[in-house]
Amino acid sequence: MNAVLAFAIVMAVWTVSDWVAKKTQSLLSSLFVASIIFFIGFLTDIFPDDLLASSSLLGLGGVVVGFIIVHLGTLISIDEFKRQWKTLVVGISTVVGIGVLLYIAGFIFGGGRRQGAYDGVSQAMDYVVAGIGSLSGGTISVLIIQEAALGVGLTSVAIFPVLIAALQGLIGFPLTSIILRQEAARLKGEYRAGRLEAPAAAAATKEAAPSKMPAFLSTTPGTLLVVGAVVLISILINNLTNGILNTFVVALIFGIALRAFGFFKPGILNGIDAYGLMMLSIMILVFGPLATVQPADVAALAVPLLIAFVFGIAGIALFAGIAGKLLGYTVPMSIAIGLTSLYGFPGTMILSQEAAKGAGETPEEVAAIEGAILPKMIIAGFSTVTITSVIVTGLIAARIGS
């Protein structure tokens, strides 16, 4: 497809989605609207399969996602990072909840695990394992499941996590948007009652320390050079540890640490010329899997998909809600943290920002609400999708075909 035409179509979709989100005060999030448009477009062949790739945004997004994660790290202070241990616990509880409820579903609808030789015919518990990995994780978890399933000749099980990955945003985005709107409305009341402080107001009470980064590196190319070097080091650490220390987790920690040491200013990419395009490109990563959906695959696996989503979301709500309540979080915030397992970054960032803008009536209110929600959602996405799910999936994938 012509690259300029593809780029224009993608921008048109995002313009419409952003307009709908603003008109509905984020009741319909821009991510959800764009997901629906792309899903229908790809499913009906109105959009060619190579639309996103031809726009060049898909490739750019894959390159700059690490840059944005370093940037997000610079928005979180060391003290804030320490305070988010509760979010990590809720995230871990979420993955456990998905696993427990899907195993229950496997015994109810599939009769549990049956003994016998495998001849390429899967059983219910294979879909359970695949569902746990894909519902709670991202690309790495899906690849782990696919490798295990194809290794024992179970093609349908290998397709299953791909379909979940492609469709889970369609469910996760609107649910999270609705729940975060409730939390944002509550936080607006807290702010007006004087019990919630805007980050900008808190920062104004202390002298802002100048960045230790040399002035000649404070330009757009200089900043991108330094942040790019941090991302490369993160990739190196990922490779040296065979993925145990994930690139994006390391990049987030580097961002937090470099801000704490004063080398990076808070919001390191704010104000550089390339930031807007970088943000648009990583949003496109969310829609990439939709181009792979085939109607026949969805029809063949419709029942397992429905069961996986119903029981998986029930597990998220139950376990995240209880864990969060015990730790002092509100139930809506706890469930929103749990739902990050369905999409991860950048959805965690975009939905938080939209909820804050939809509830806040002044820039100060928006900043206060976003400051209370965004750190939790960002760290939640890493605790579920990037860390816990990969560990859990790696442990249970071997059960496929056994």
C-alpha positions as CSV (number, residue, x, y, z in Angstrom):
1,M,0.0,0.0,0.0
2,N,1.2,3.5,-0.7
3,A,3.0,4.8,2.4
4,V,1.5,8.3,2.3
5,L,-2.0,7.0,1.9
6,A,-1.5,4.5,4.7
7,F,-0.2,7.2,7.0
8,A,-3.2,9.5,6.1
9,I,-5.7,6.7,6.8
10,V,-4.2,6.0,10.2
11,M,-4.2,9.6,11.1
12,A,-7.8,9.9,10.0
13,V,-8.8,7.0,12.2
14,W,-7.0,8.5,15.2
15,T,-8.5,11.9,14.6
16,V,-12.0,10.5,14.6
17,S,-11.3,8.4,17.7
18,D,-9.8,11.4,19.6
19,W,-12.9,13.5,18.6
20,V,-15.3,10.8,19.9
21,A,-13.4,10.5,23.1
22,K,-13.6,14.2,23.7
23,K,-17.3,14.4,22.8
24,T,-18.1,11.6,25.2
25,Q,-15.8,12.9,27.9
26,S,-13.7,9.7,27.6
27,L,-16.7,7.4,28.2
28,L,-15.7,5.9,24.9
29,S,-11.9,6.0,25.0
30,S,-9.9,6.9,21.9
31,L,-8.2,3.5,22.1
32,F,-11.5,1.7,22.2
33,V,-13.0,3.6,19.2
34,A,-9.8,3.2,17.2
35,S,-9.7,-0.5,18.0
36,I,-13.3,-1.0,16.8
37,I,-12.6,0.9,13.5
38,F,-9.4,-1.1,12.8
39,F,-11.0,-4.4,13.8
40,I,-14.0,-3.9,11.5
41,G,-11.7,-2.5,8.8
42,F,-9.3,-5.5,8.9
43,L,-12.1,-8.1,9.3
44,T,-14.0,-6.8,6.3
45,D,-10.8,-6.2,4.2
46,I,-11.7,-2.5,3.9
47,F,-8.2,-2.0,5.3
48,P,-5.4,-4.0,3.8
49,D,-3.4,-6.2,6.2
50,D,-0.3,-4.1,5.5
51,L,-1.9,-0.8,6.4
52,L,-0.1,-0.2,9.7
53,A,3.2,-1.5,8.4
54,S,3.0,0.6,5.2
55,S,2.3,3.8,7.3
56,S,5.8,3.4,8.8
57,L,4.3,4.1,12.2
58,L,4.4,0.5,13.3
59,G,8.1,0.3,12.7
60,L,8.7,3.6,14.4
61,G,6.6,2.6,17.4
62,G,8.7,-0.5,17.9
63,V,11.8,1.6,17.9
64,V,10.7,4.4,20.2
65,V,8.6,2.5,22.8
66,G,11.7,2.2,25.0
67,F,12.3,5.9,24.7
68,I,8.7,6.6,26.0
69,I,9.2,4.2,28.9
70,V,12.4,5.9,30.0
71,H,10.4,9.2,29.8
72,L,7.7,7.7,32.0
73,G,10.3,6.6,34.5
74,T,11.5,10.2,34.8
75,L,7.9,11.2,35.8
76,I,8.1,8.9,38.8
77,S,10.2,9.8,41.9
78,I,12.0,7.2,44.0
79,D,9.5,7.9,46.8
80,E,6.6,7.3,44.5
81,F,8.2,4.1,43.2
82,K,8.6,2.8,46.8
83,R,5.0,3.7,47.5
84,Q,3.8,1.5,44.6
85,W,4.6,-1.8,46.2
86,K,0.9,-2.2,46.9
87,T,0.3,-1.9,43.2
88,L,2.8,-4.7,42.5
89,V,1.0,-7.0,45.0
90,V,-2.4,-6.2,43.4
91,G,-0.9,-7.0,39.9
92,I,0.5,-10.3,41.1
93,S,-2.9,-11.2,42.6
94,T,-4.5,-10.4,39.3
95,V,-2.5,-13.0,37.4
96,V,-3.2,-15.6,40.2
97,G,-6.9,-14.7,39.9
98,I,-6.9,-15.3,36.1
99,G,-5.2,-18.6,36.6
100,V,-7.6,-19.8,39.3
101,L,-10.8,-18.8,37.5
102,L,-9.7,-20.3,34.2
103,Y,-8.8,-23.6,35.8
104,I,-12.2,-23.7,37.4
105,A,-13.7,-23.0,33.9
106,G,-11.6,-25.8,32.5
107,F,-13.1,-28.3,35.0
108,I,-16.6,-27.0,34.5
109,F,-16.7,-27.0,30.7
110,G,-14.0,-29.4,29.8
111,G,-14.1,-32.1,32.4
112,G,-10.6,-31.3,33.6
113,R,-7.4,-33.0,32.3
114,R,-7.9,-36.3,30.6
115,Q,-5.1,-38.9,30.3
116,G,-4.1,-40.4,27.0
117,A,-1.9,-40.0,24.0
118,Y,-1.9,-36.8,22.0
119,D,-2.5,-37.0,18.2
120,G,-2.8,-33.3,17.5
121,V,-6.2,-33.0,19.2
122,S,-6.2,-30.5,22.1
123,Q,-8.3,-30.7,25.3
124,A,-9.8,-28.1,27.4
125,M,-6.9,-27.7,29.9
126,D,-4.6,-26.8,27.0
127,Y,-6.8,-23.8,26.2
128,V,-6.8,-23.0,29.9
129,V,-3.0,-22.8,30.0
130,A,-3.0,-20.8,26.7
131,G,-5.7,-18.5,28.1
132,I,-3.8,-17.8,31.3
133,G,-0.6,-16.8,29.5
134,S,-2.3,-14.6,26.9
135,L,-4.9,-12.9,29.1
136,S,-2.3,-11.9,31.7
137,G,0.6,-11.2,29.4
138,G,1.8,-9.6,26.2
139,T,3.9,-10.7,23.2
140,I,6.5,-12.7,25.1
141,S,3.8,-14.7,26.9
142,V,2.0,-15.4,23.6
143,L,5.3,-16.6,22.0
144,I,6.0,-18.9,24.9
145,I,2.5,-20.5,24.6
146,Q,2.8,-20.8,20.8
147,E,6.2,-22.5,21.0
148,A,4.9,-25.0,23.5
149,A,1.7,-25.7,21.5
150,L,3.4,-26.1,18.2
151,G,6.0,-28.4,19.8
152,V,3.2,-31.0,20.4
153,G,1.3,-30.3,17.2
154,L,-1.6,-28.3,18.7
155,T,-2.1,-25.7,16.0
156,S,-5.5,-24.5,17.4
157,V,-4.0,-24.0,20.8
158,A,-1.2,-21.9,19.2
159,I,-3.8,-19.7,17.4
160,F,-5.8,-19.2,20.6
161,P,-3.5,-16.8,22.4
162,V,-3.0,-14.8,19.2
163,L,-6.8,-14.2,19.0
164,I,-7.0,-13.3,22.7
165,A,-4.1,-10.8,22.2
166,A,-5.9,-9.3,19.3
167,L,-9.3,-9.0,21.0
168,Q,-8.5,-8.3,24.6
169,G,-8.0,-4.6,24.1
170,L,-11.6,-4.4,22.7
171,I,-12.8,-5.6,26.1
172,G,-10.1,-4.1,28.4
173,F,-10.2,-0.6,27.1
174,P,-13.9,0.2,27.6
175,L,-14.0,-1.6,31.0
176,T,-11.0,0.3,32.3
177,S,-12.3,3.6,30.9
178,I,-15.6,3.2,32.8
179,I,-13.9,2.2,36.0
180,L,-11.2,4.9,35.9
181,R,-13.9,7.5,35.3
182,Q,-15.4,6.5,38.7
183,E,-12.0,6.7,40.4
184,A,-11.3,10.1,38.7
185,A,-14.6,11.5,39.8
186,R,-13.8,10.4,43.4
187,L,-10.3,12.0,43.2
188,K,-11.8,15.2,41.9
189,G,-13.9,15.4,45.1
190,E,-10.7,14.6,47.2
191,Y,-8.9,17.5,45.4
192,R,-11.7,20.0,46.0
193,A,-11.8,18.9,49.6
194,G,-8.1,19.7,49.9
195,R,-7.1,16.1,50.5
196,L,-5.3,15.7,47.1
197,E,-2.4,17.8,45.9
198,A,-1.5,18.4,42.3
199,P,2.1,17.3,41.5
200,A,2.9,20.7,40.2
201,A,1.9,22.3,43.5
202,A,4.0,19.8,45.4
203,A,7.0,20.5,43.2
204,A,6.6,24.2,43.7
205,T,7.2,23.9,47.4
206,K,10.9,22.9,46.9
207,E,13.6,24.4,44.8
208,A,13.9,22.6,41.5
209,A,17.4,21.3,41.0
210,P,18.9,22.0,37.5
211,S,19.5,19.0,35.3
212,K,23.1,17.7,35.3
213,M,22.9,16.9,31.6
214,P,25.2,19.1,29.5
215,A,23.5,21.9,27.7
216,F,24.6,20.7,24.3
217,L,22.7,17.5,24.9
218,S,19.5,19.3,25.8
219,T,18.5,19.8,22.2
220,T,16.0,17.5,20.5
221,P,18.7,15.3,18.8
222,G,20.9,15.4,21.9
223,T,18.1,14.3,24.2
224,L,17.1,11.5,21.8
225,L,20.8,10.4,21.7
226,V,21.1,10.2,25.5
227,V,17.7,8.4,25.9
228,G,18.5,6.1,23.0
229,A,21.8,5.2,24.8
230,V,19.8,4.3,27.9
231,V,17.5,2.1,25.9
232,L,20.4,0.3,24.2
233,I,22.0,-0.4,27.6
234,S,18.6,-1.8,28.7
235,I,18.5,-4.0,25.7
236,L,22.0,-5.2,26.5
237,I,21.0,-6.1,30.1
238,N,18.0,-7.9,28.7
239,N,20.2,-10.0,26.4
240,L,22.8,-10.7,29.0
241,T,20.2,-12.0,31.4
242,N,18.3,-14.0,28.7
243,G,15.2,-11.8,29.2
244,I,15.0,-12.3,33.0
245,L,15.5,-8.5,33.3
246,N,13.1,-7.3,30.7
247,T,14.2,-4.4,28.5
248,F,11.3,-2.2,29.4
249,V,11.4,-2.9,33.1
250,V,15.1,-1.9,33.1
251,A,14.4,1.2,31.0
252,L,11.7,2.3,33.5
253,I,14.1,1.8,36.4
254,F,16.9,3.7,34.6
255,G,14.4,6.6,34.0
256,I,13.5,6.7,37.7
257,A,17.2,6.5,38.8
258,L,18.5,9.1,36.4
259,R,15.8,11.5,37.5
260,A,16.7,10.8,41.1
261,F,20.3,11.5,40.5
262,G,19.4,14.8,38.7
263,F,20.9,13.8,35.3
264,F,17.4,13.7,33.7
265,K,14.8,16.3,34.3
266,P,11.3,15.1,35.2
267,G,9.5,14.4,31.9
268,I,12.7,14.2,29.9
269,L,11.0,14.1,26.5
270,N,8.5,16.9,27.2
271,G,9.1,19.8,24.8
272,I,11.2,18.1,22.2
273,D,10.0,18.3,18.6
274,A,9.7,14.6,18.1
275,Y,7.6,13.7,21.2
276,G,4.1,14.0,19.5
277,L,4.9,11.7,16.6
278,M,6.6,9.3,18.9
279,M,3.5,9.1,21.1
280,L,1.3,8.5,18.0
281,S,3.5,5.8,16.7
282,I,3.5,3.7,19.9
283,M,-0.3,4.0,20.0
284,I,-0.4,2.2,16.7
285,L,1.4,-0.8,18.3
286,V,-1.9,-1.5,20.1
287,F,-3.7,-2.2,16.8
288,G,-1.1,-4.4,15.1
289,P,-2.6,-7.7,16.2
290,L,-6.0,-6.8,14.8
291,A,-4.6,-7.2,11.2
292,T,-4.0,-10.9,11.9
293,V,-7.6,-11.8,12.9
294,Q,-9.4,-14.1,10.5
295,P,-13.2,-14.6,10.7
296,A,-12.8,-18.4,10.4
297,D,-10.5,-18.5,13.4
298,V,-12.8,-16.4,15.5
299,A,-15.8,-18.6,14.6
300,A,-14.0,-21.9,15.3
301,L,-12.8,-20.7,18.7
302,A,-15.7,-18.5,19.7
303,V,-16.8,-20.6,22.7
304,P,-13.3,-21.0,24.3
305,L,-12.7,-17.3,23.7
306,L,-16.0,-16.3,25.4
307,I,-15.3,-18.6,28.4
308,A,-11.7,-17.3,28.7
309,F,-12.8,-13.7,28.7
310,V,-15.7,-14.1,31.1
311,F,-13.8,-16.2,33.7
312,G,-10.6,-14.3,33.2
313,I,-12.2,-10.9,33.9
314,A,-14.1,-12.4,36.8
315,G,-10.8,-13.6,38.2
316,I,-9.3,-10.1,37.7
317,A,-12.2,-8.3,39.4
318,L,-12.4,-10.8,42.4
319,F,-8.7,-11.2,43.2
320,A,-7.6,-7.6,42.4
321,G,-10.6,-6.1,44.2
322,I,-10.0,-8.1,47.4
323,A,-6.2,-7.6,47.3
324,G,-6.5,-3.9,46.7
325,K,-9.2,-3.4,49.4
326,L,-7.0,-5.2,51.9
327,L,-4.1,-2.8,51.0
328,G,-6.2,0.3,51.3
329,Y,-7.0,1.0,47.6
330,T,-10.5,1.7,46.4
331,V,-12.2,-1.2,44.6
332,P,-12.4,0.7,41.2
333,M,-8.7,1.5,41.4
334,S,-7.9,-2.1,42.3
335,I,-9.9,-3.5,39.4
336,A,-8.4,-1.0,37.0
337,I,-5.0,-2.1,38.1
338,G,-6.0,-5.7,37.4
339,L,-7.4,-4.9,34.0
340,T,-4.0,-3.6,32.8
341,S,-3.2,-7.3,32.3
342,L,-5.4,-7.2,29.2
343,Y,-3.4,-4.5,27.4
344,G,-0.4,-3.1,29.3
345,F,1.5,-0.1,28.0
346,P,0.7,2.3,26.2
347,G,-3.0,1.7,27.1
348,T,-2.1,2.2,30.8
349,M,-0.9,5.7,30.1
350,I,-3.5,6.8,27.5
351,L,-6.5,5.6,29.6
352,S,-5.2,7.3,32.7
353,Q,-4.7,10.6,30.9
354,E,-8.2,10.5,29.3
355,A,-9.9,9.7,32.6
356,A,-8.1,12.7,34.3
357,K,-9.0,15.0,31.4
358,G,-12.6,13.8,31.4
359,A,-13.1,14.4,35.2
360,G,-10.9,17.5,35.8
361,E,-12.4,20.9,35.0
362,T,-9.2,22.9,35.5
363,P,-5.5,22.1,34.6
364,E,-4.8,21.8,38.3
365,E,-7.6,19.2,38.8
366,V,-6.4,17.2,35.8
367,A,-2.8,17.2,37.0
368,A,-3.9,16.1,40.5
369,I,-6.1,13.3,39.2
370,E,-3.5,12.1,36.7
371,G,-0.8,12.2,39.3
372,A,-2.8,9.9,41.6
373,I,-3.8,7.4,38.8
374,L,-1.0,7.3,36.3
375,P,1.9,6.0,38.4
376,K,-0.3,3.1,39.7
377,M,-1.4,2.2,36.2
378,I,2.1,2.4,34.6
379,I,3.6,0.2,37.3
380,A,0.5,-2.1,37.3
381,G,1.1,-2.8,33.6
382,F,4.6,-3.8,34.1
383,S,3.8,-5.9,37.2
384,T,1.2,-7.9,35.3
385,V,2.1,-8.0,31.6
386,T,5.9,-7.7,31.7
387,I,6.9,-9.4,34.9
388,T,4.4,-11.8,36.6
389,S,2.7,-13.2,33.5
390,V,6.0,-14.0,31.8
391,I,7.2,-15.9,34.9
392,V,3.9,-17.8,35.3
393,T,3.6,-18.5,31.6
394,G,7.1,-19.9,31.5
395,L,6.3,-22.3,34.4
396,I,2.9,-23.6,33.1
397,A,3.5,-23.7,29.3
398,A,5.1,-27.1,29.6
399,R,1.7,-28.5,30.7
400,I,0.3,-28.1,27.2
401,G,0.1,-31.5,25.6
402,S,1.1,-33.3,28.7
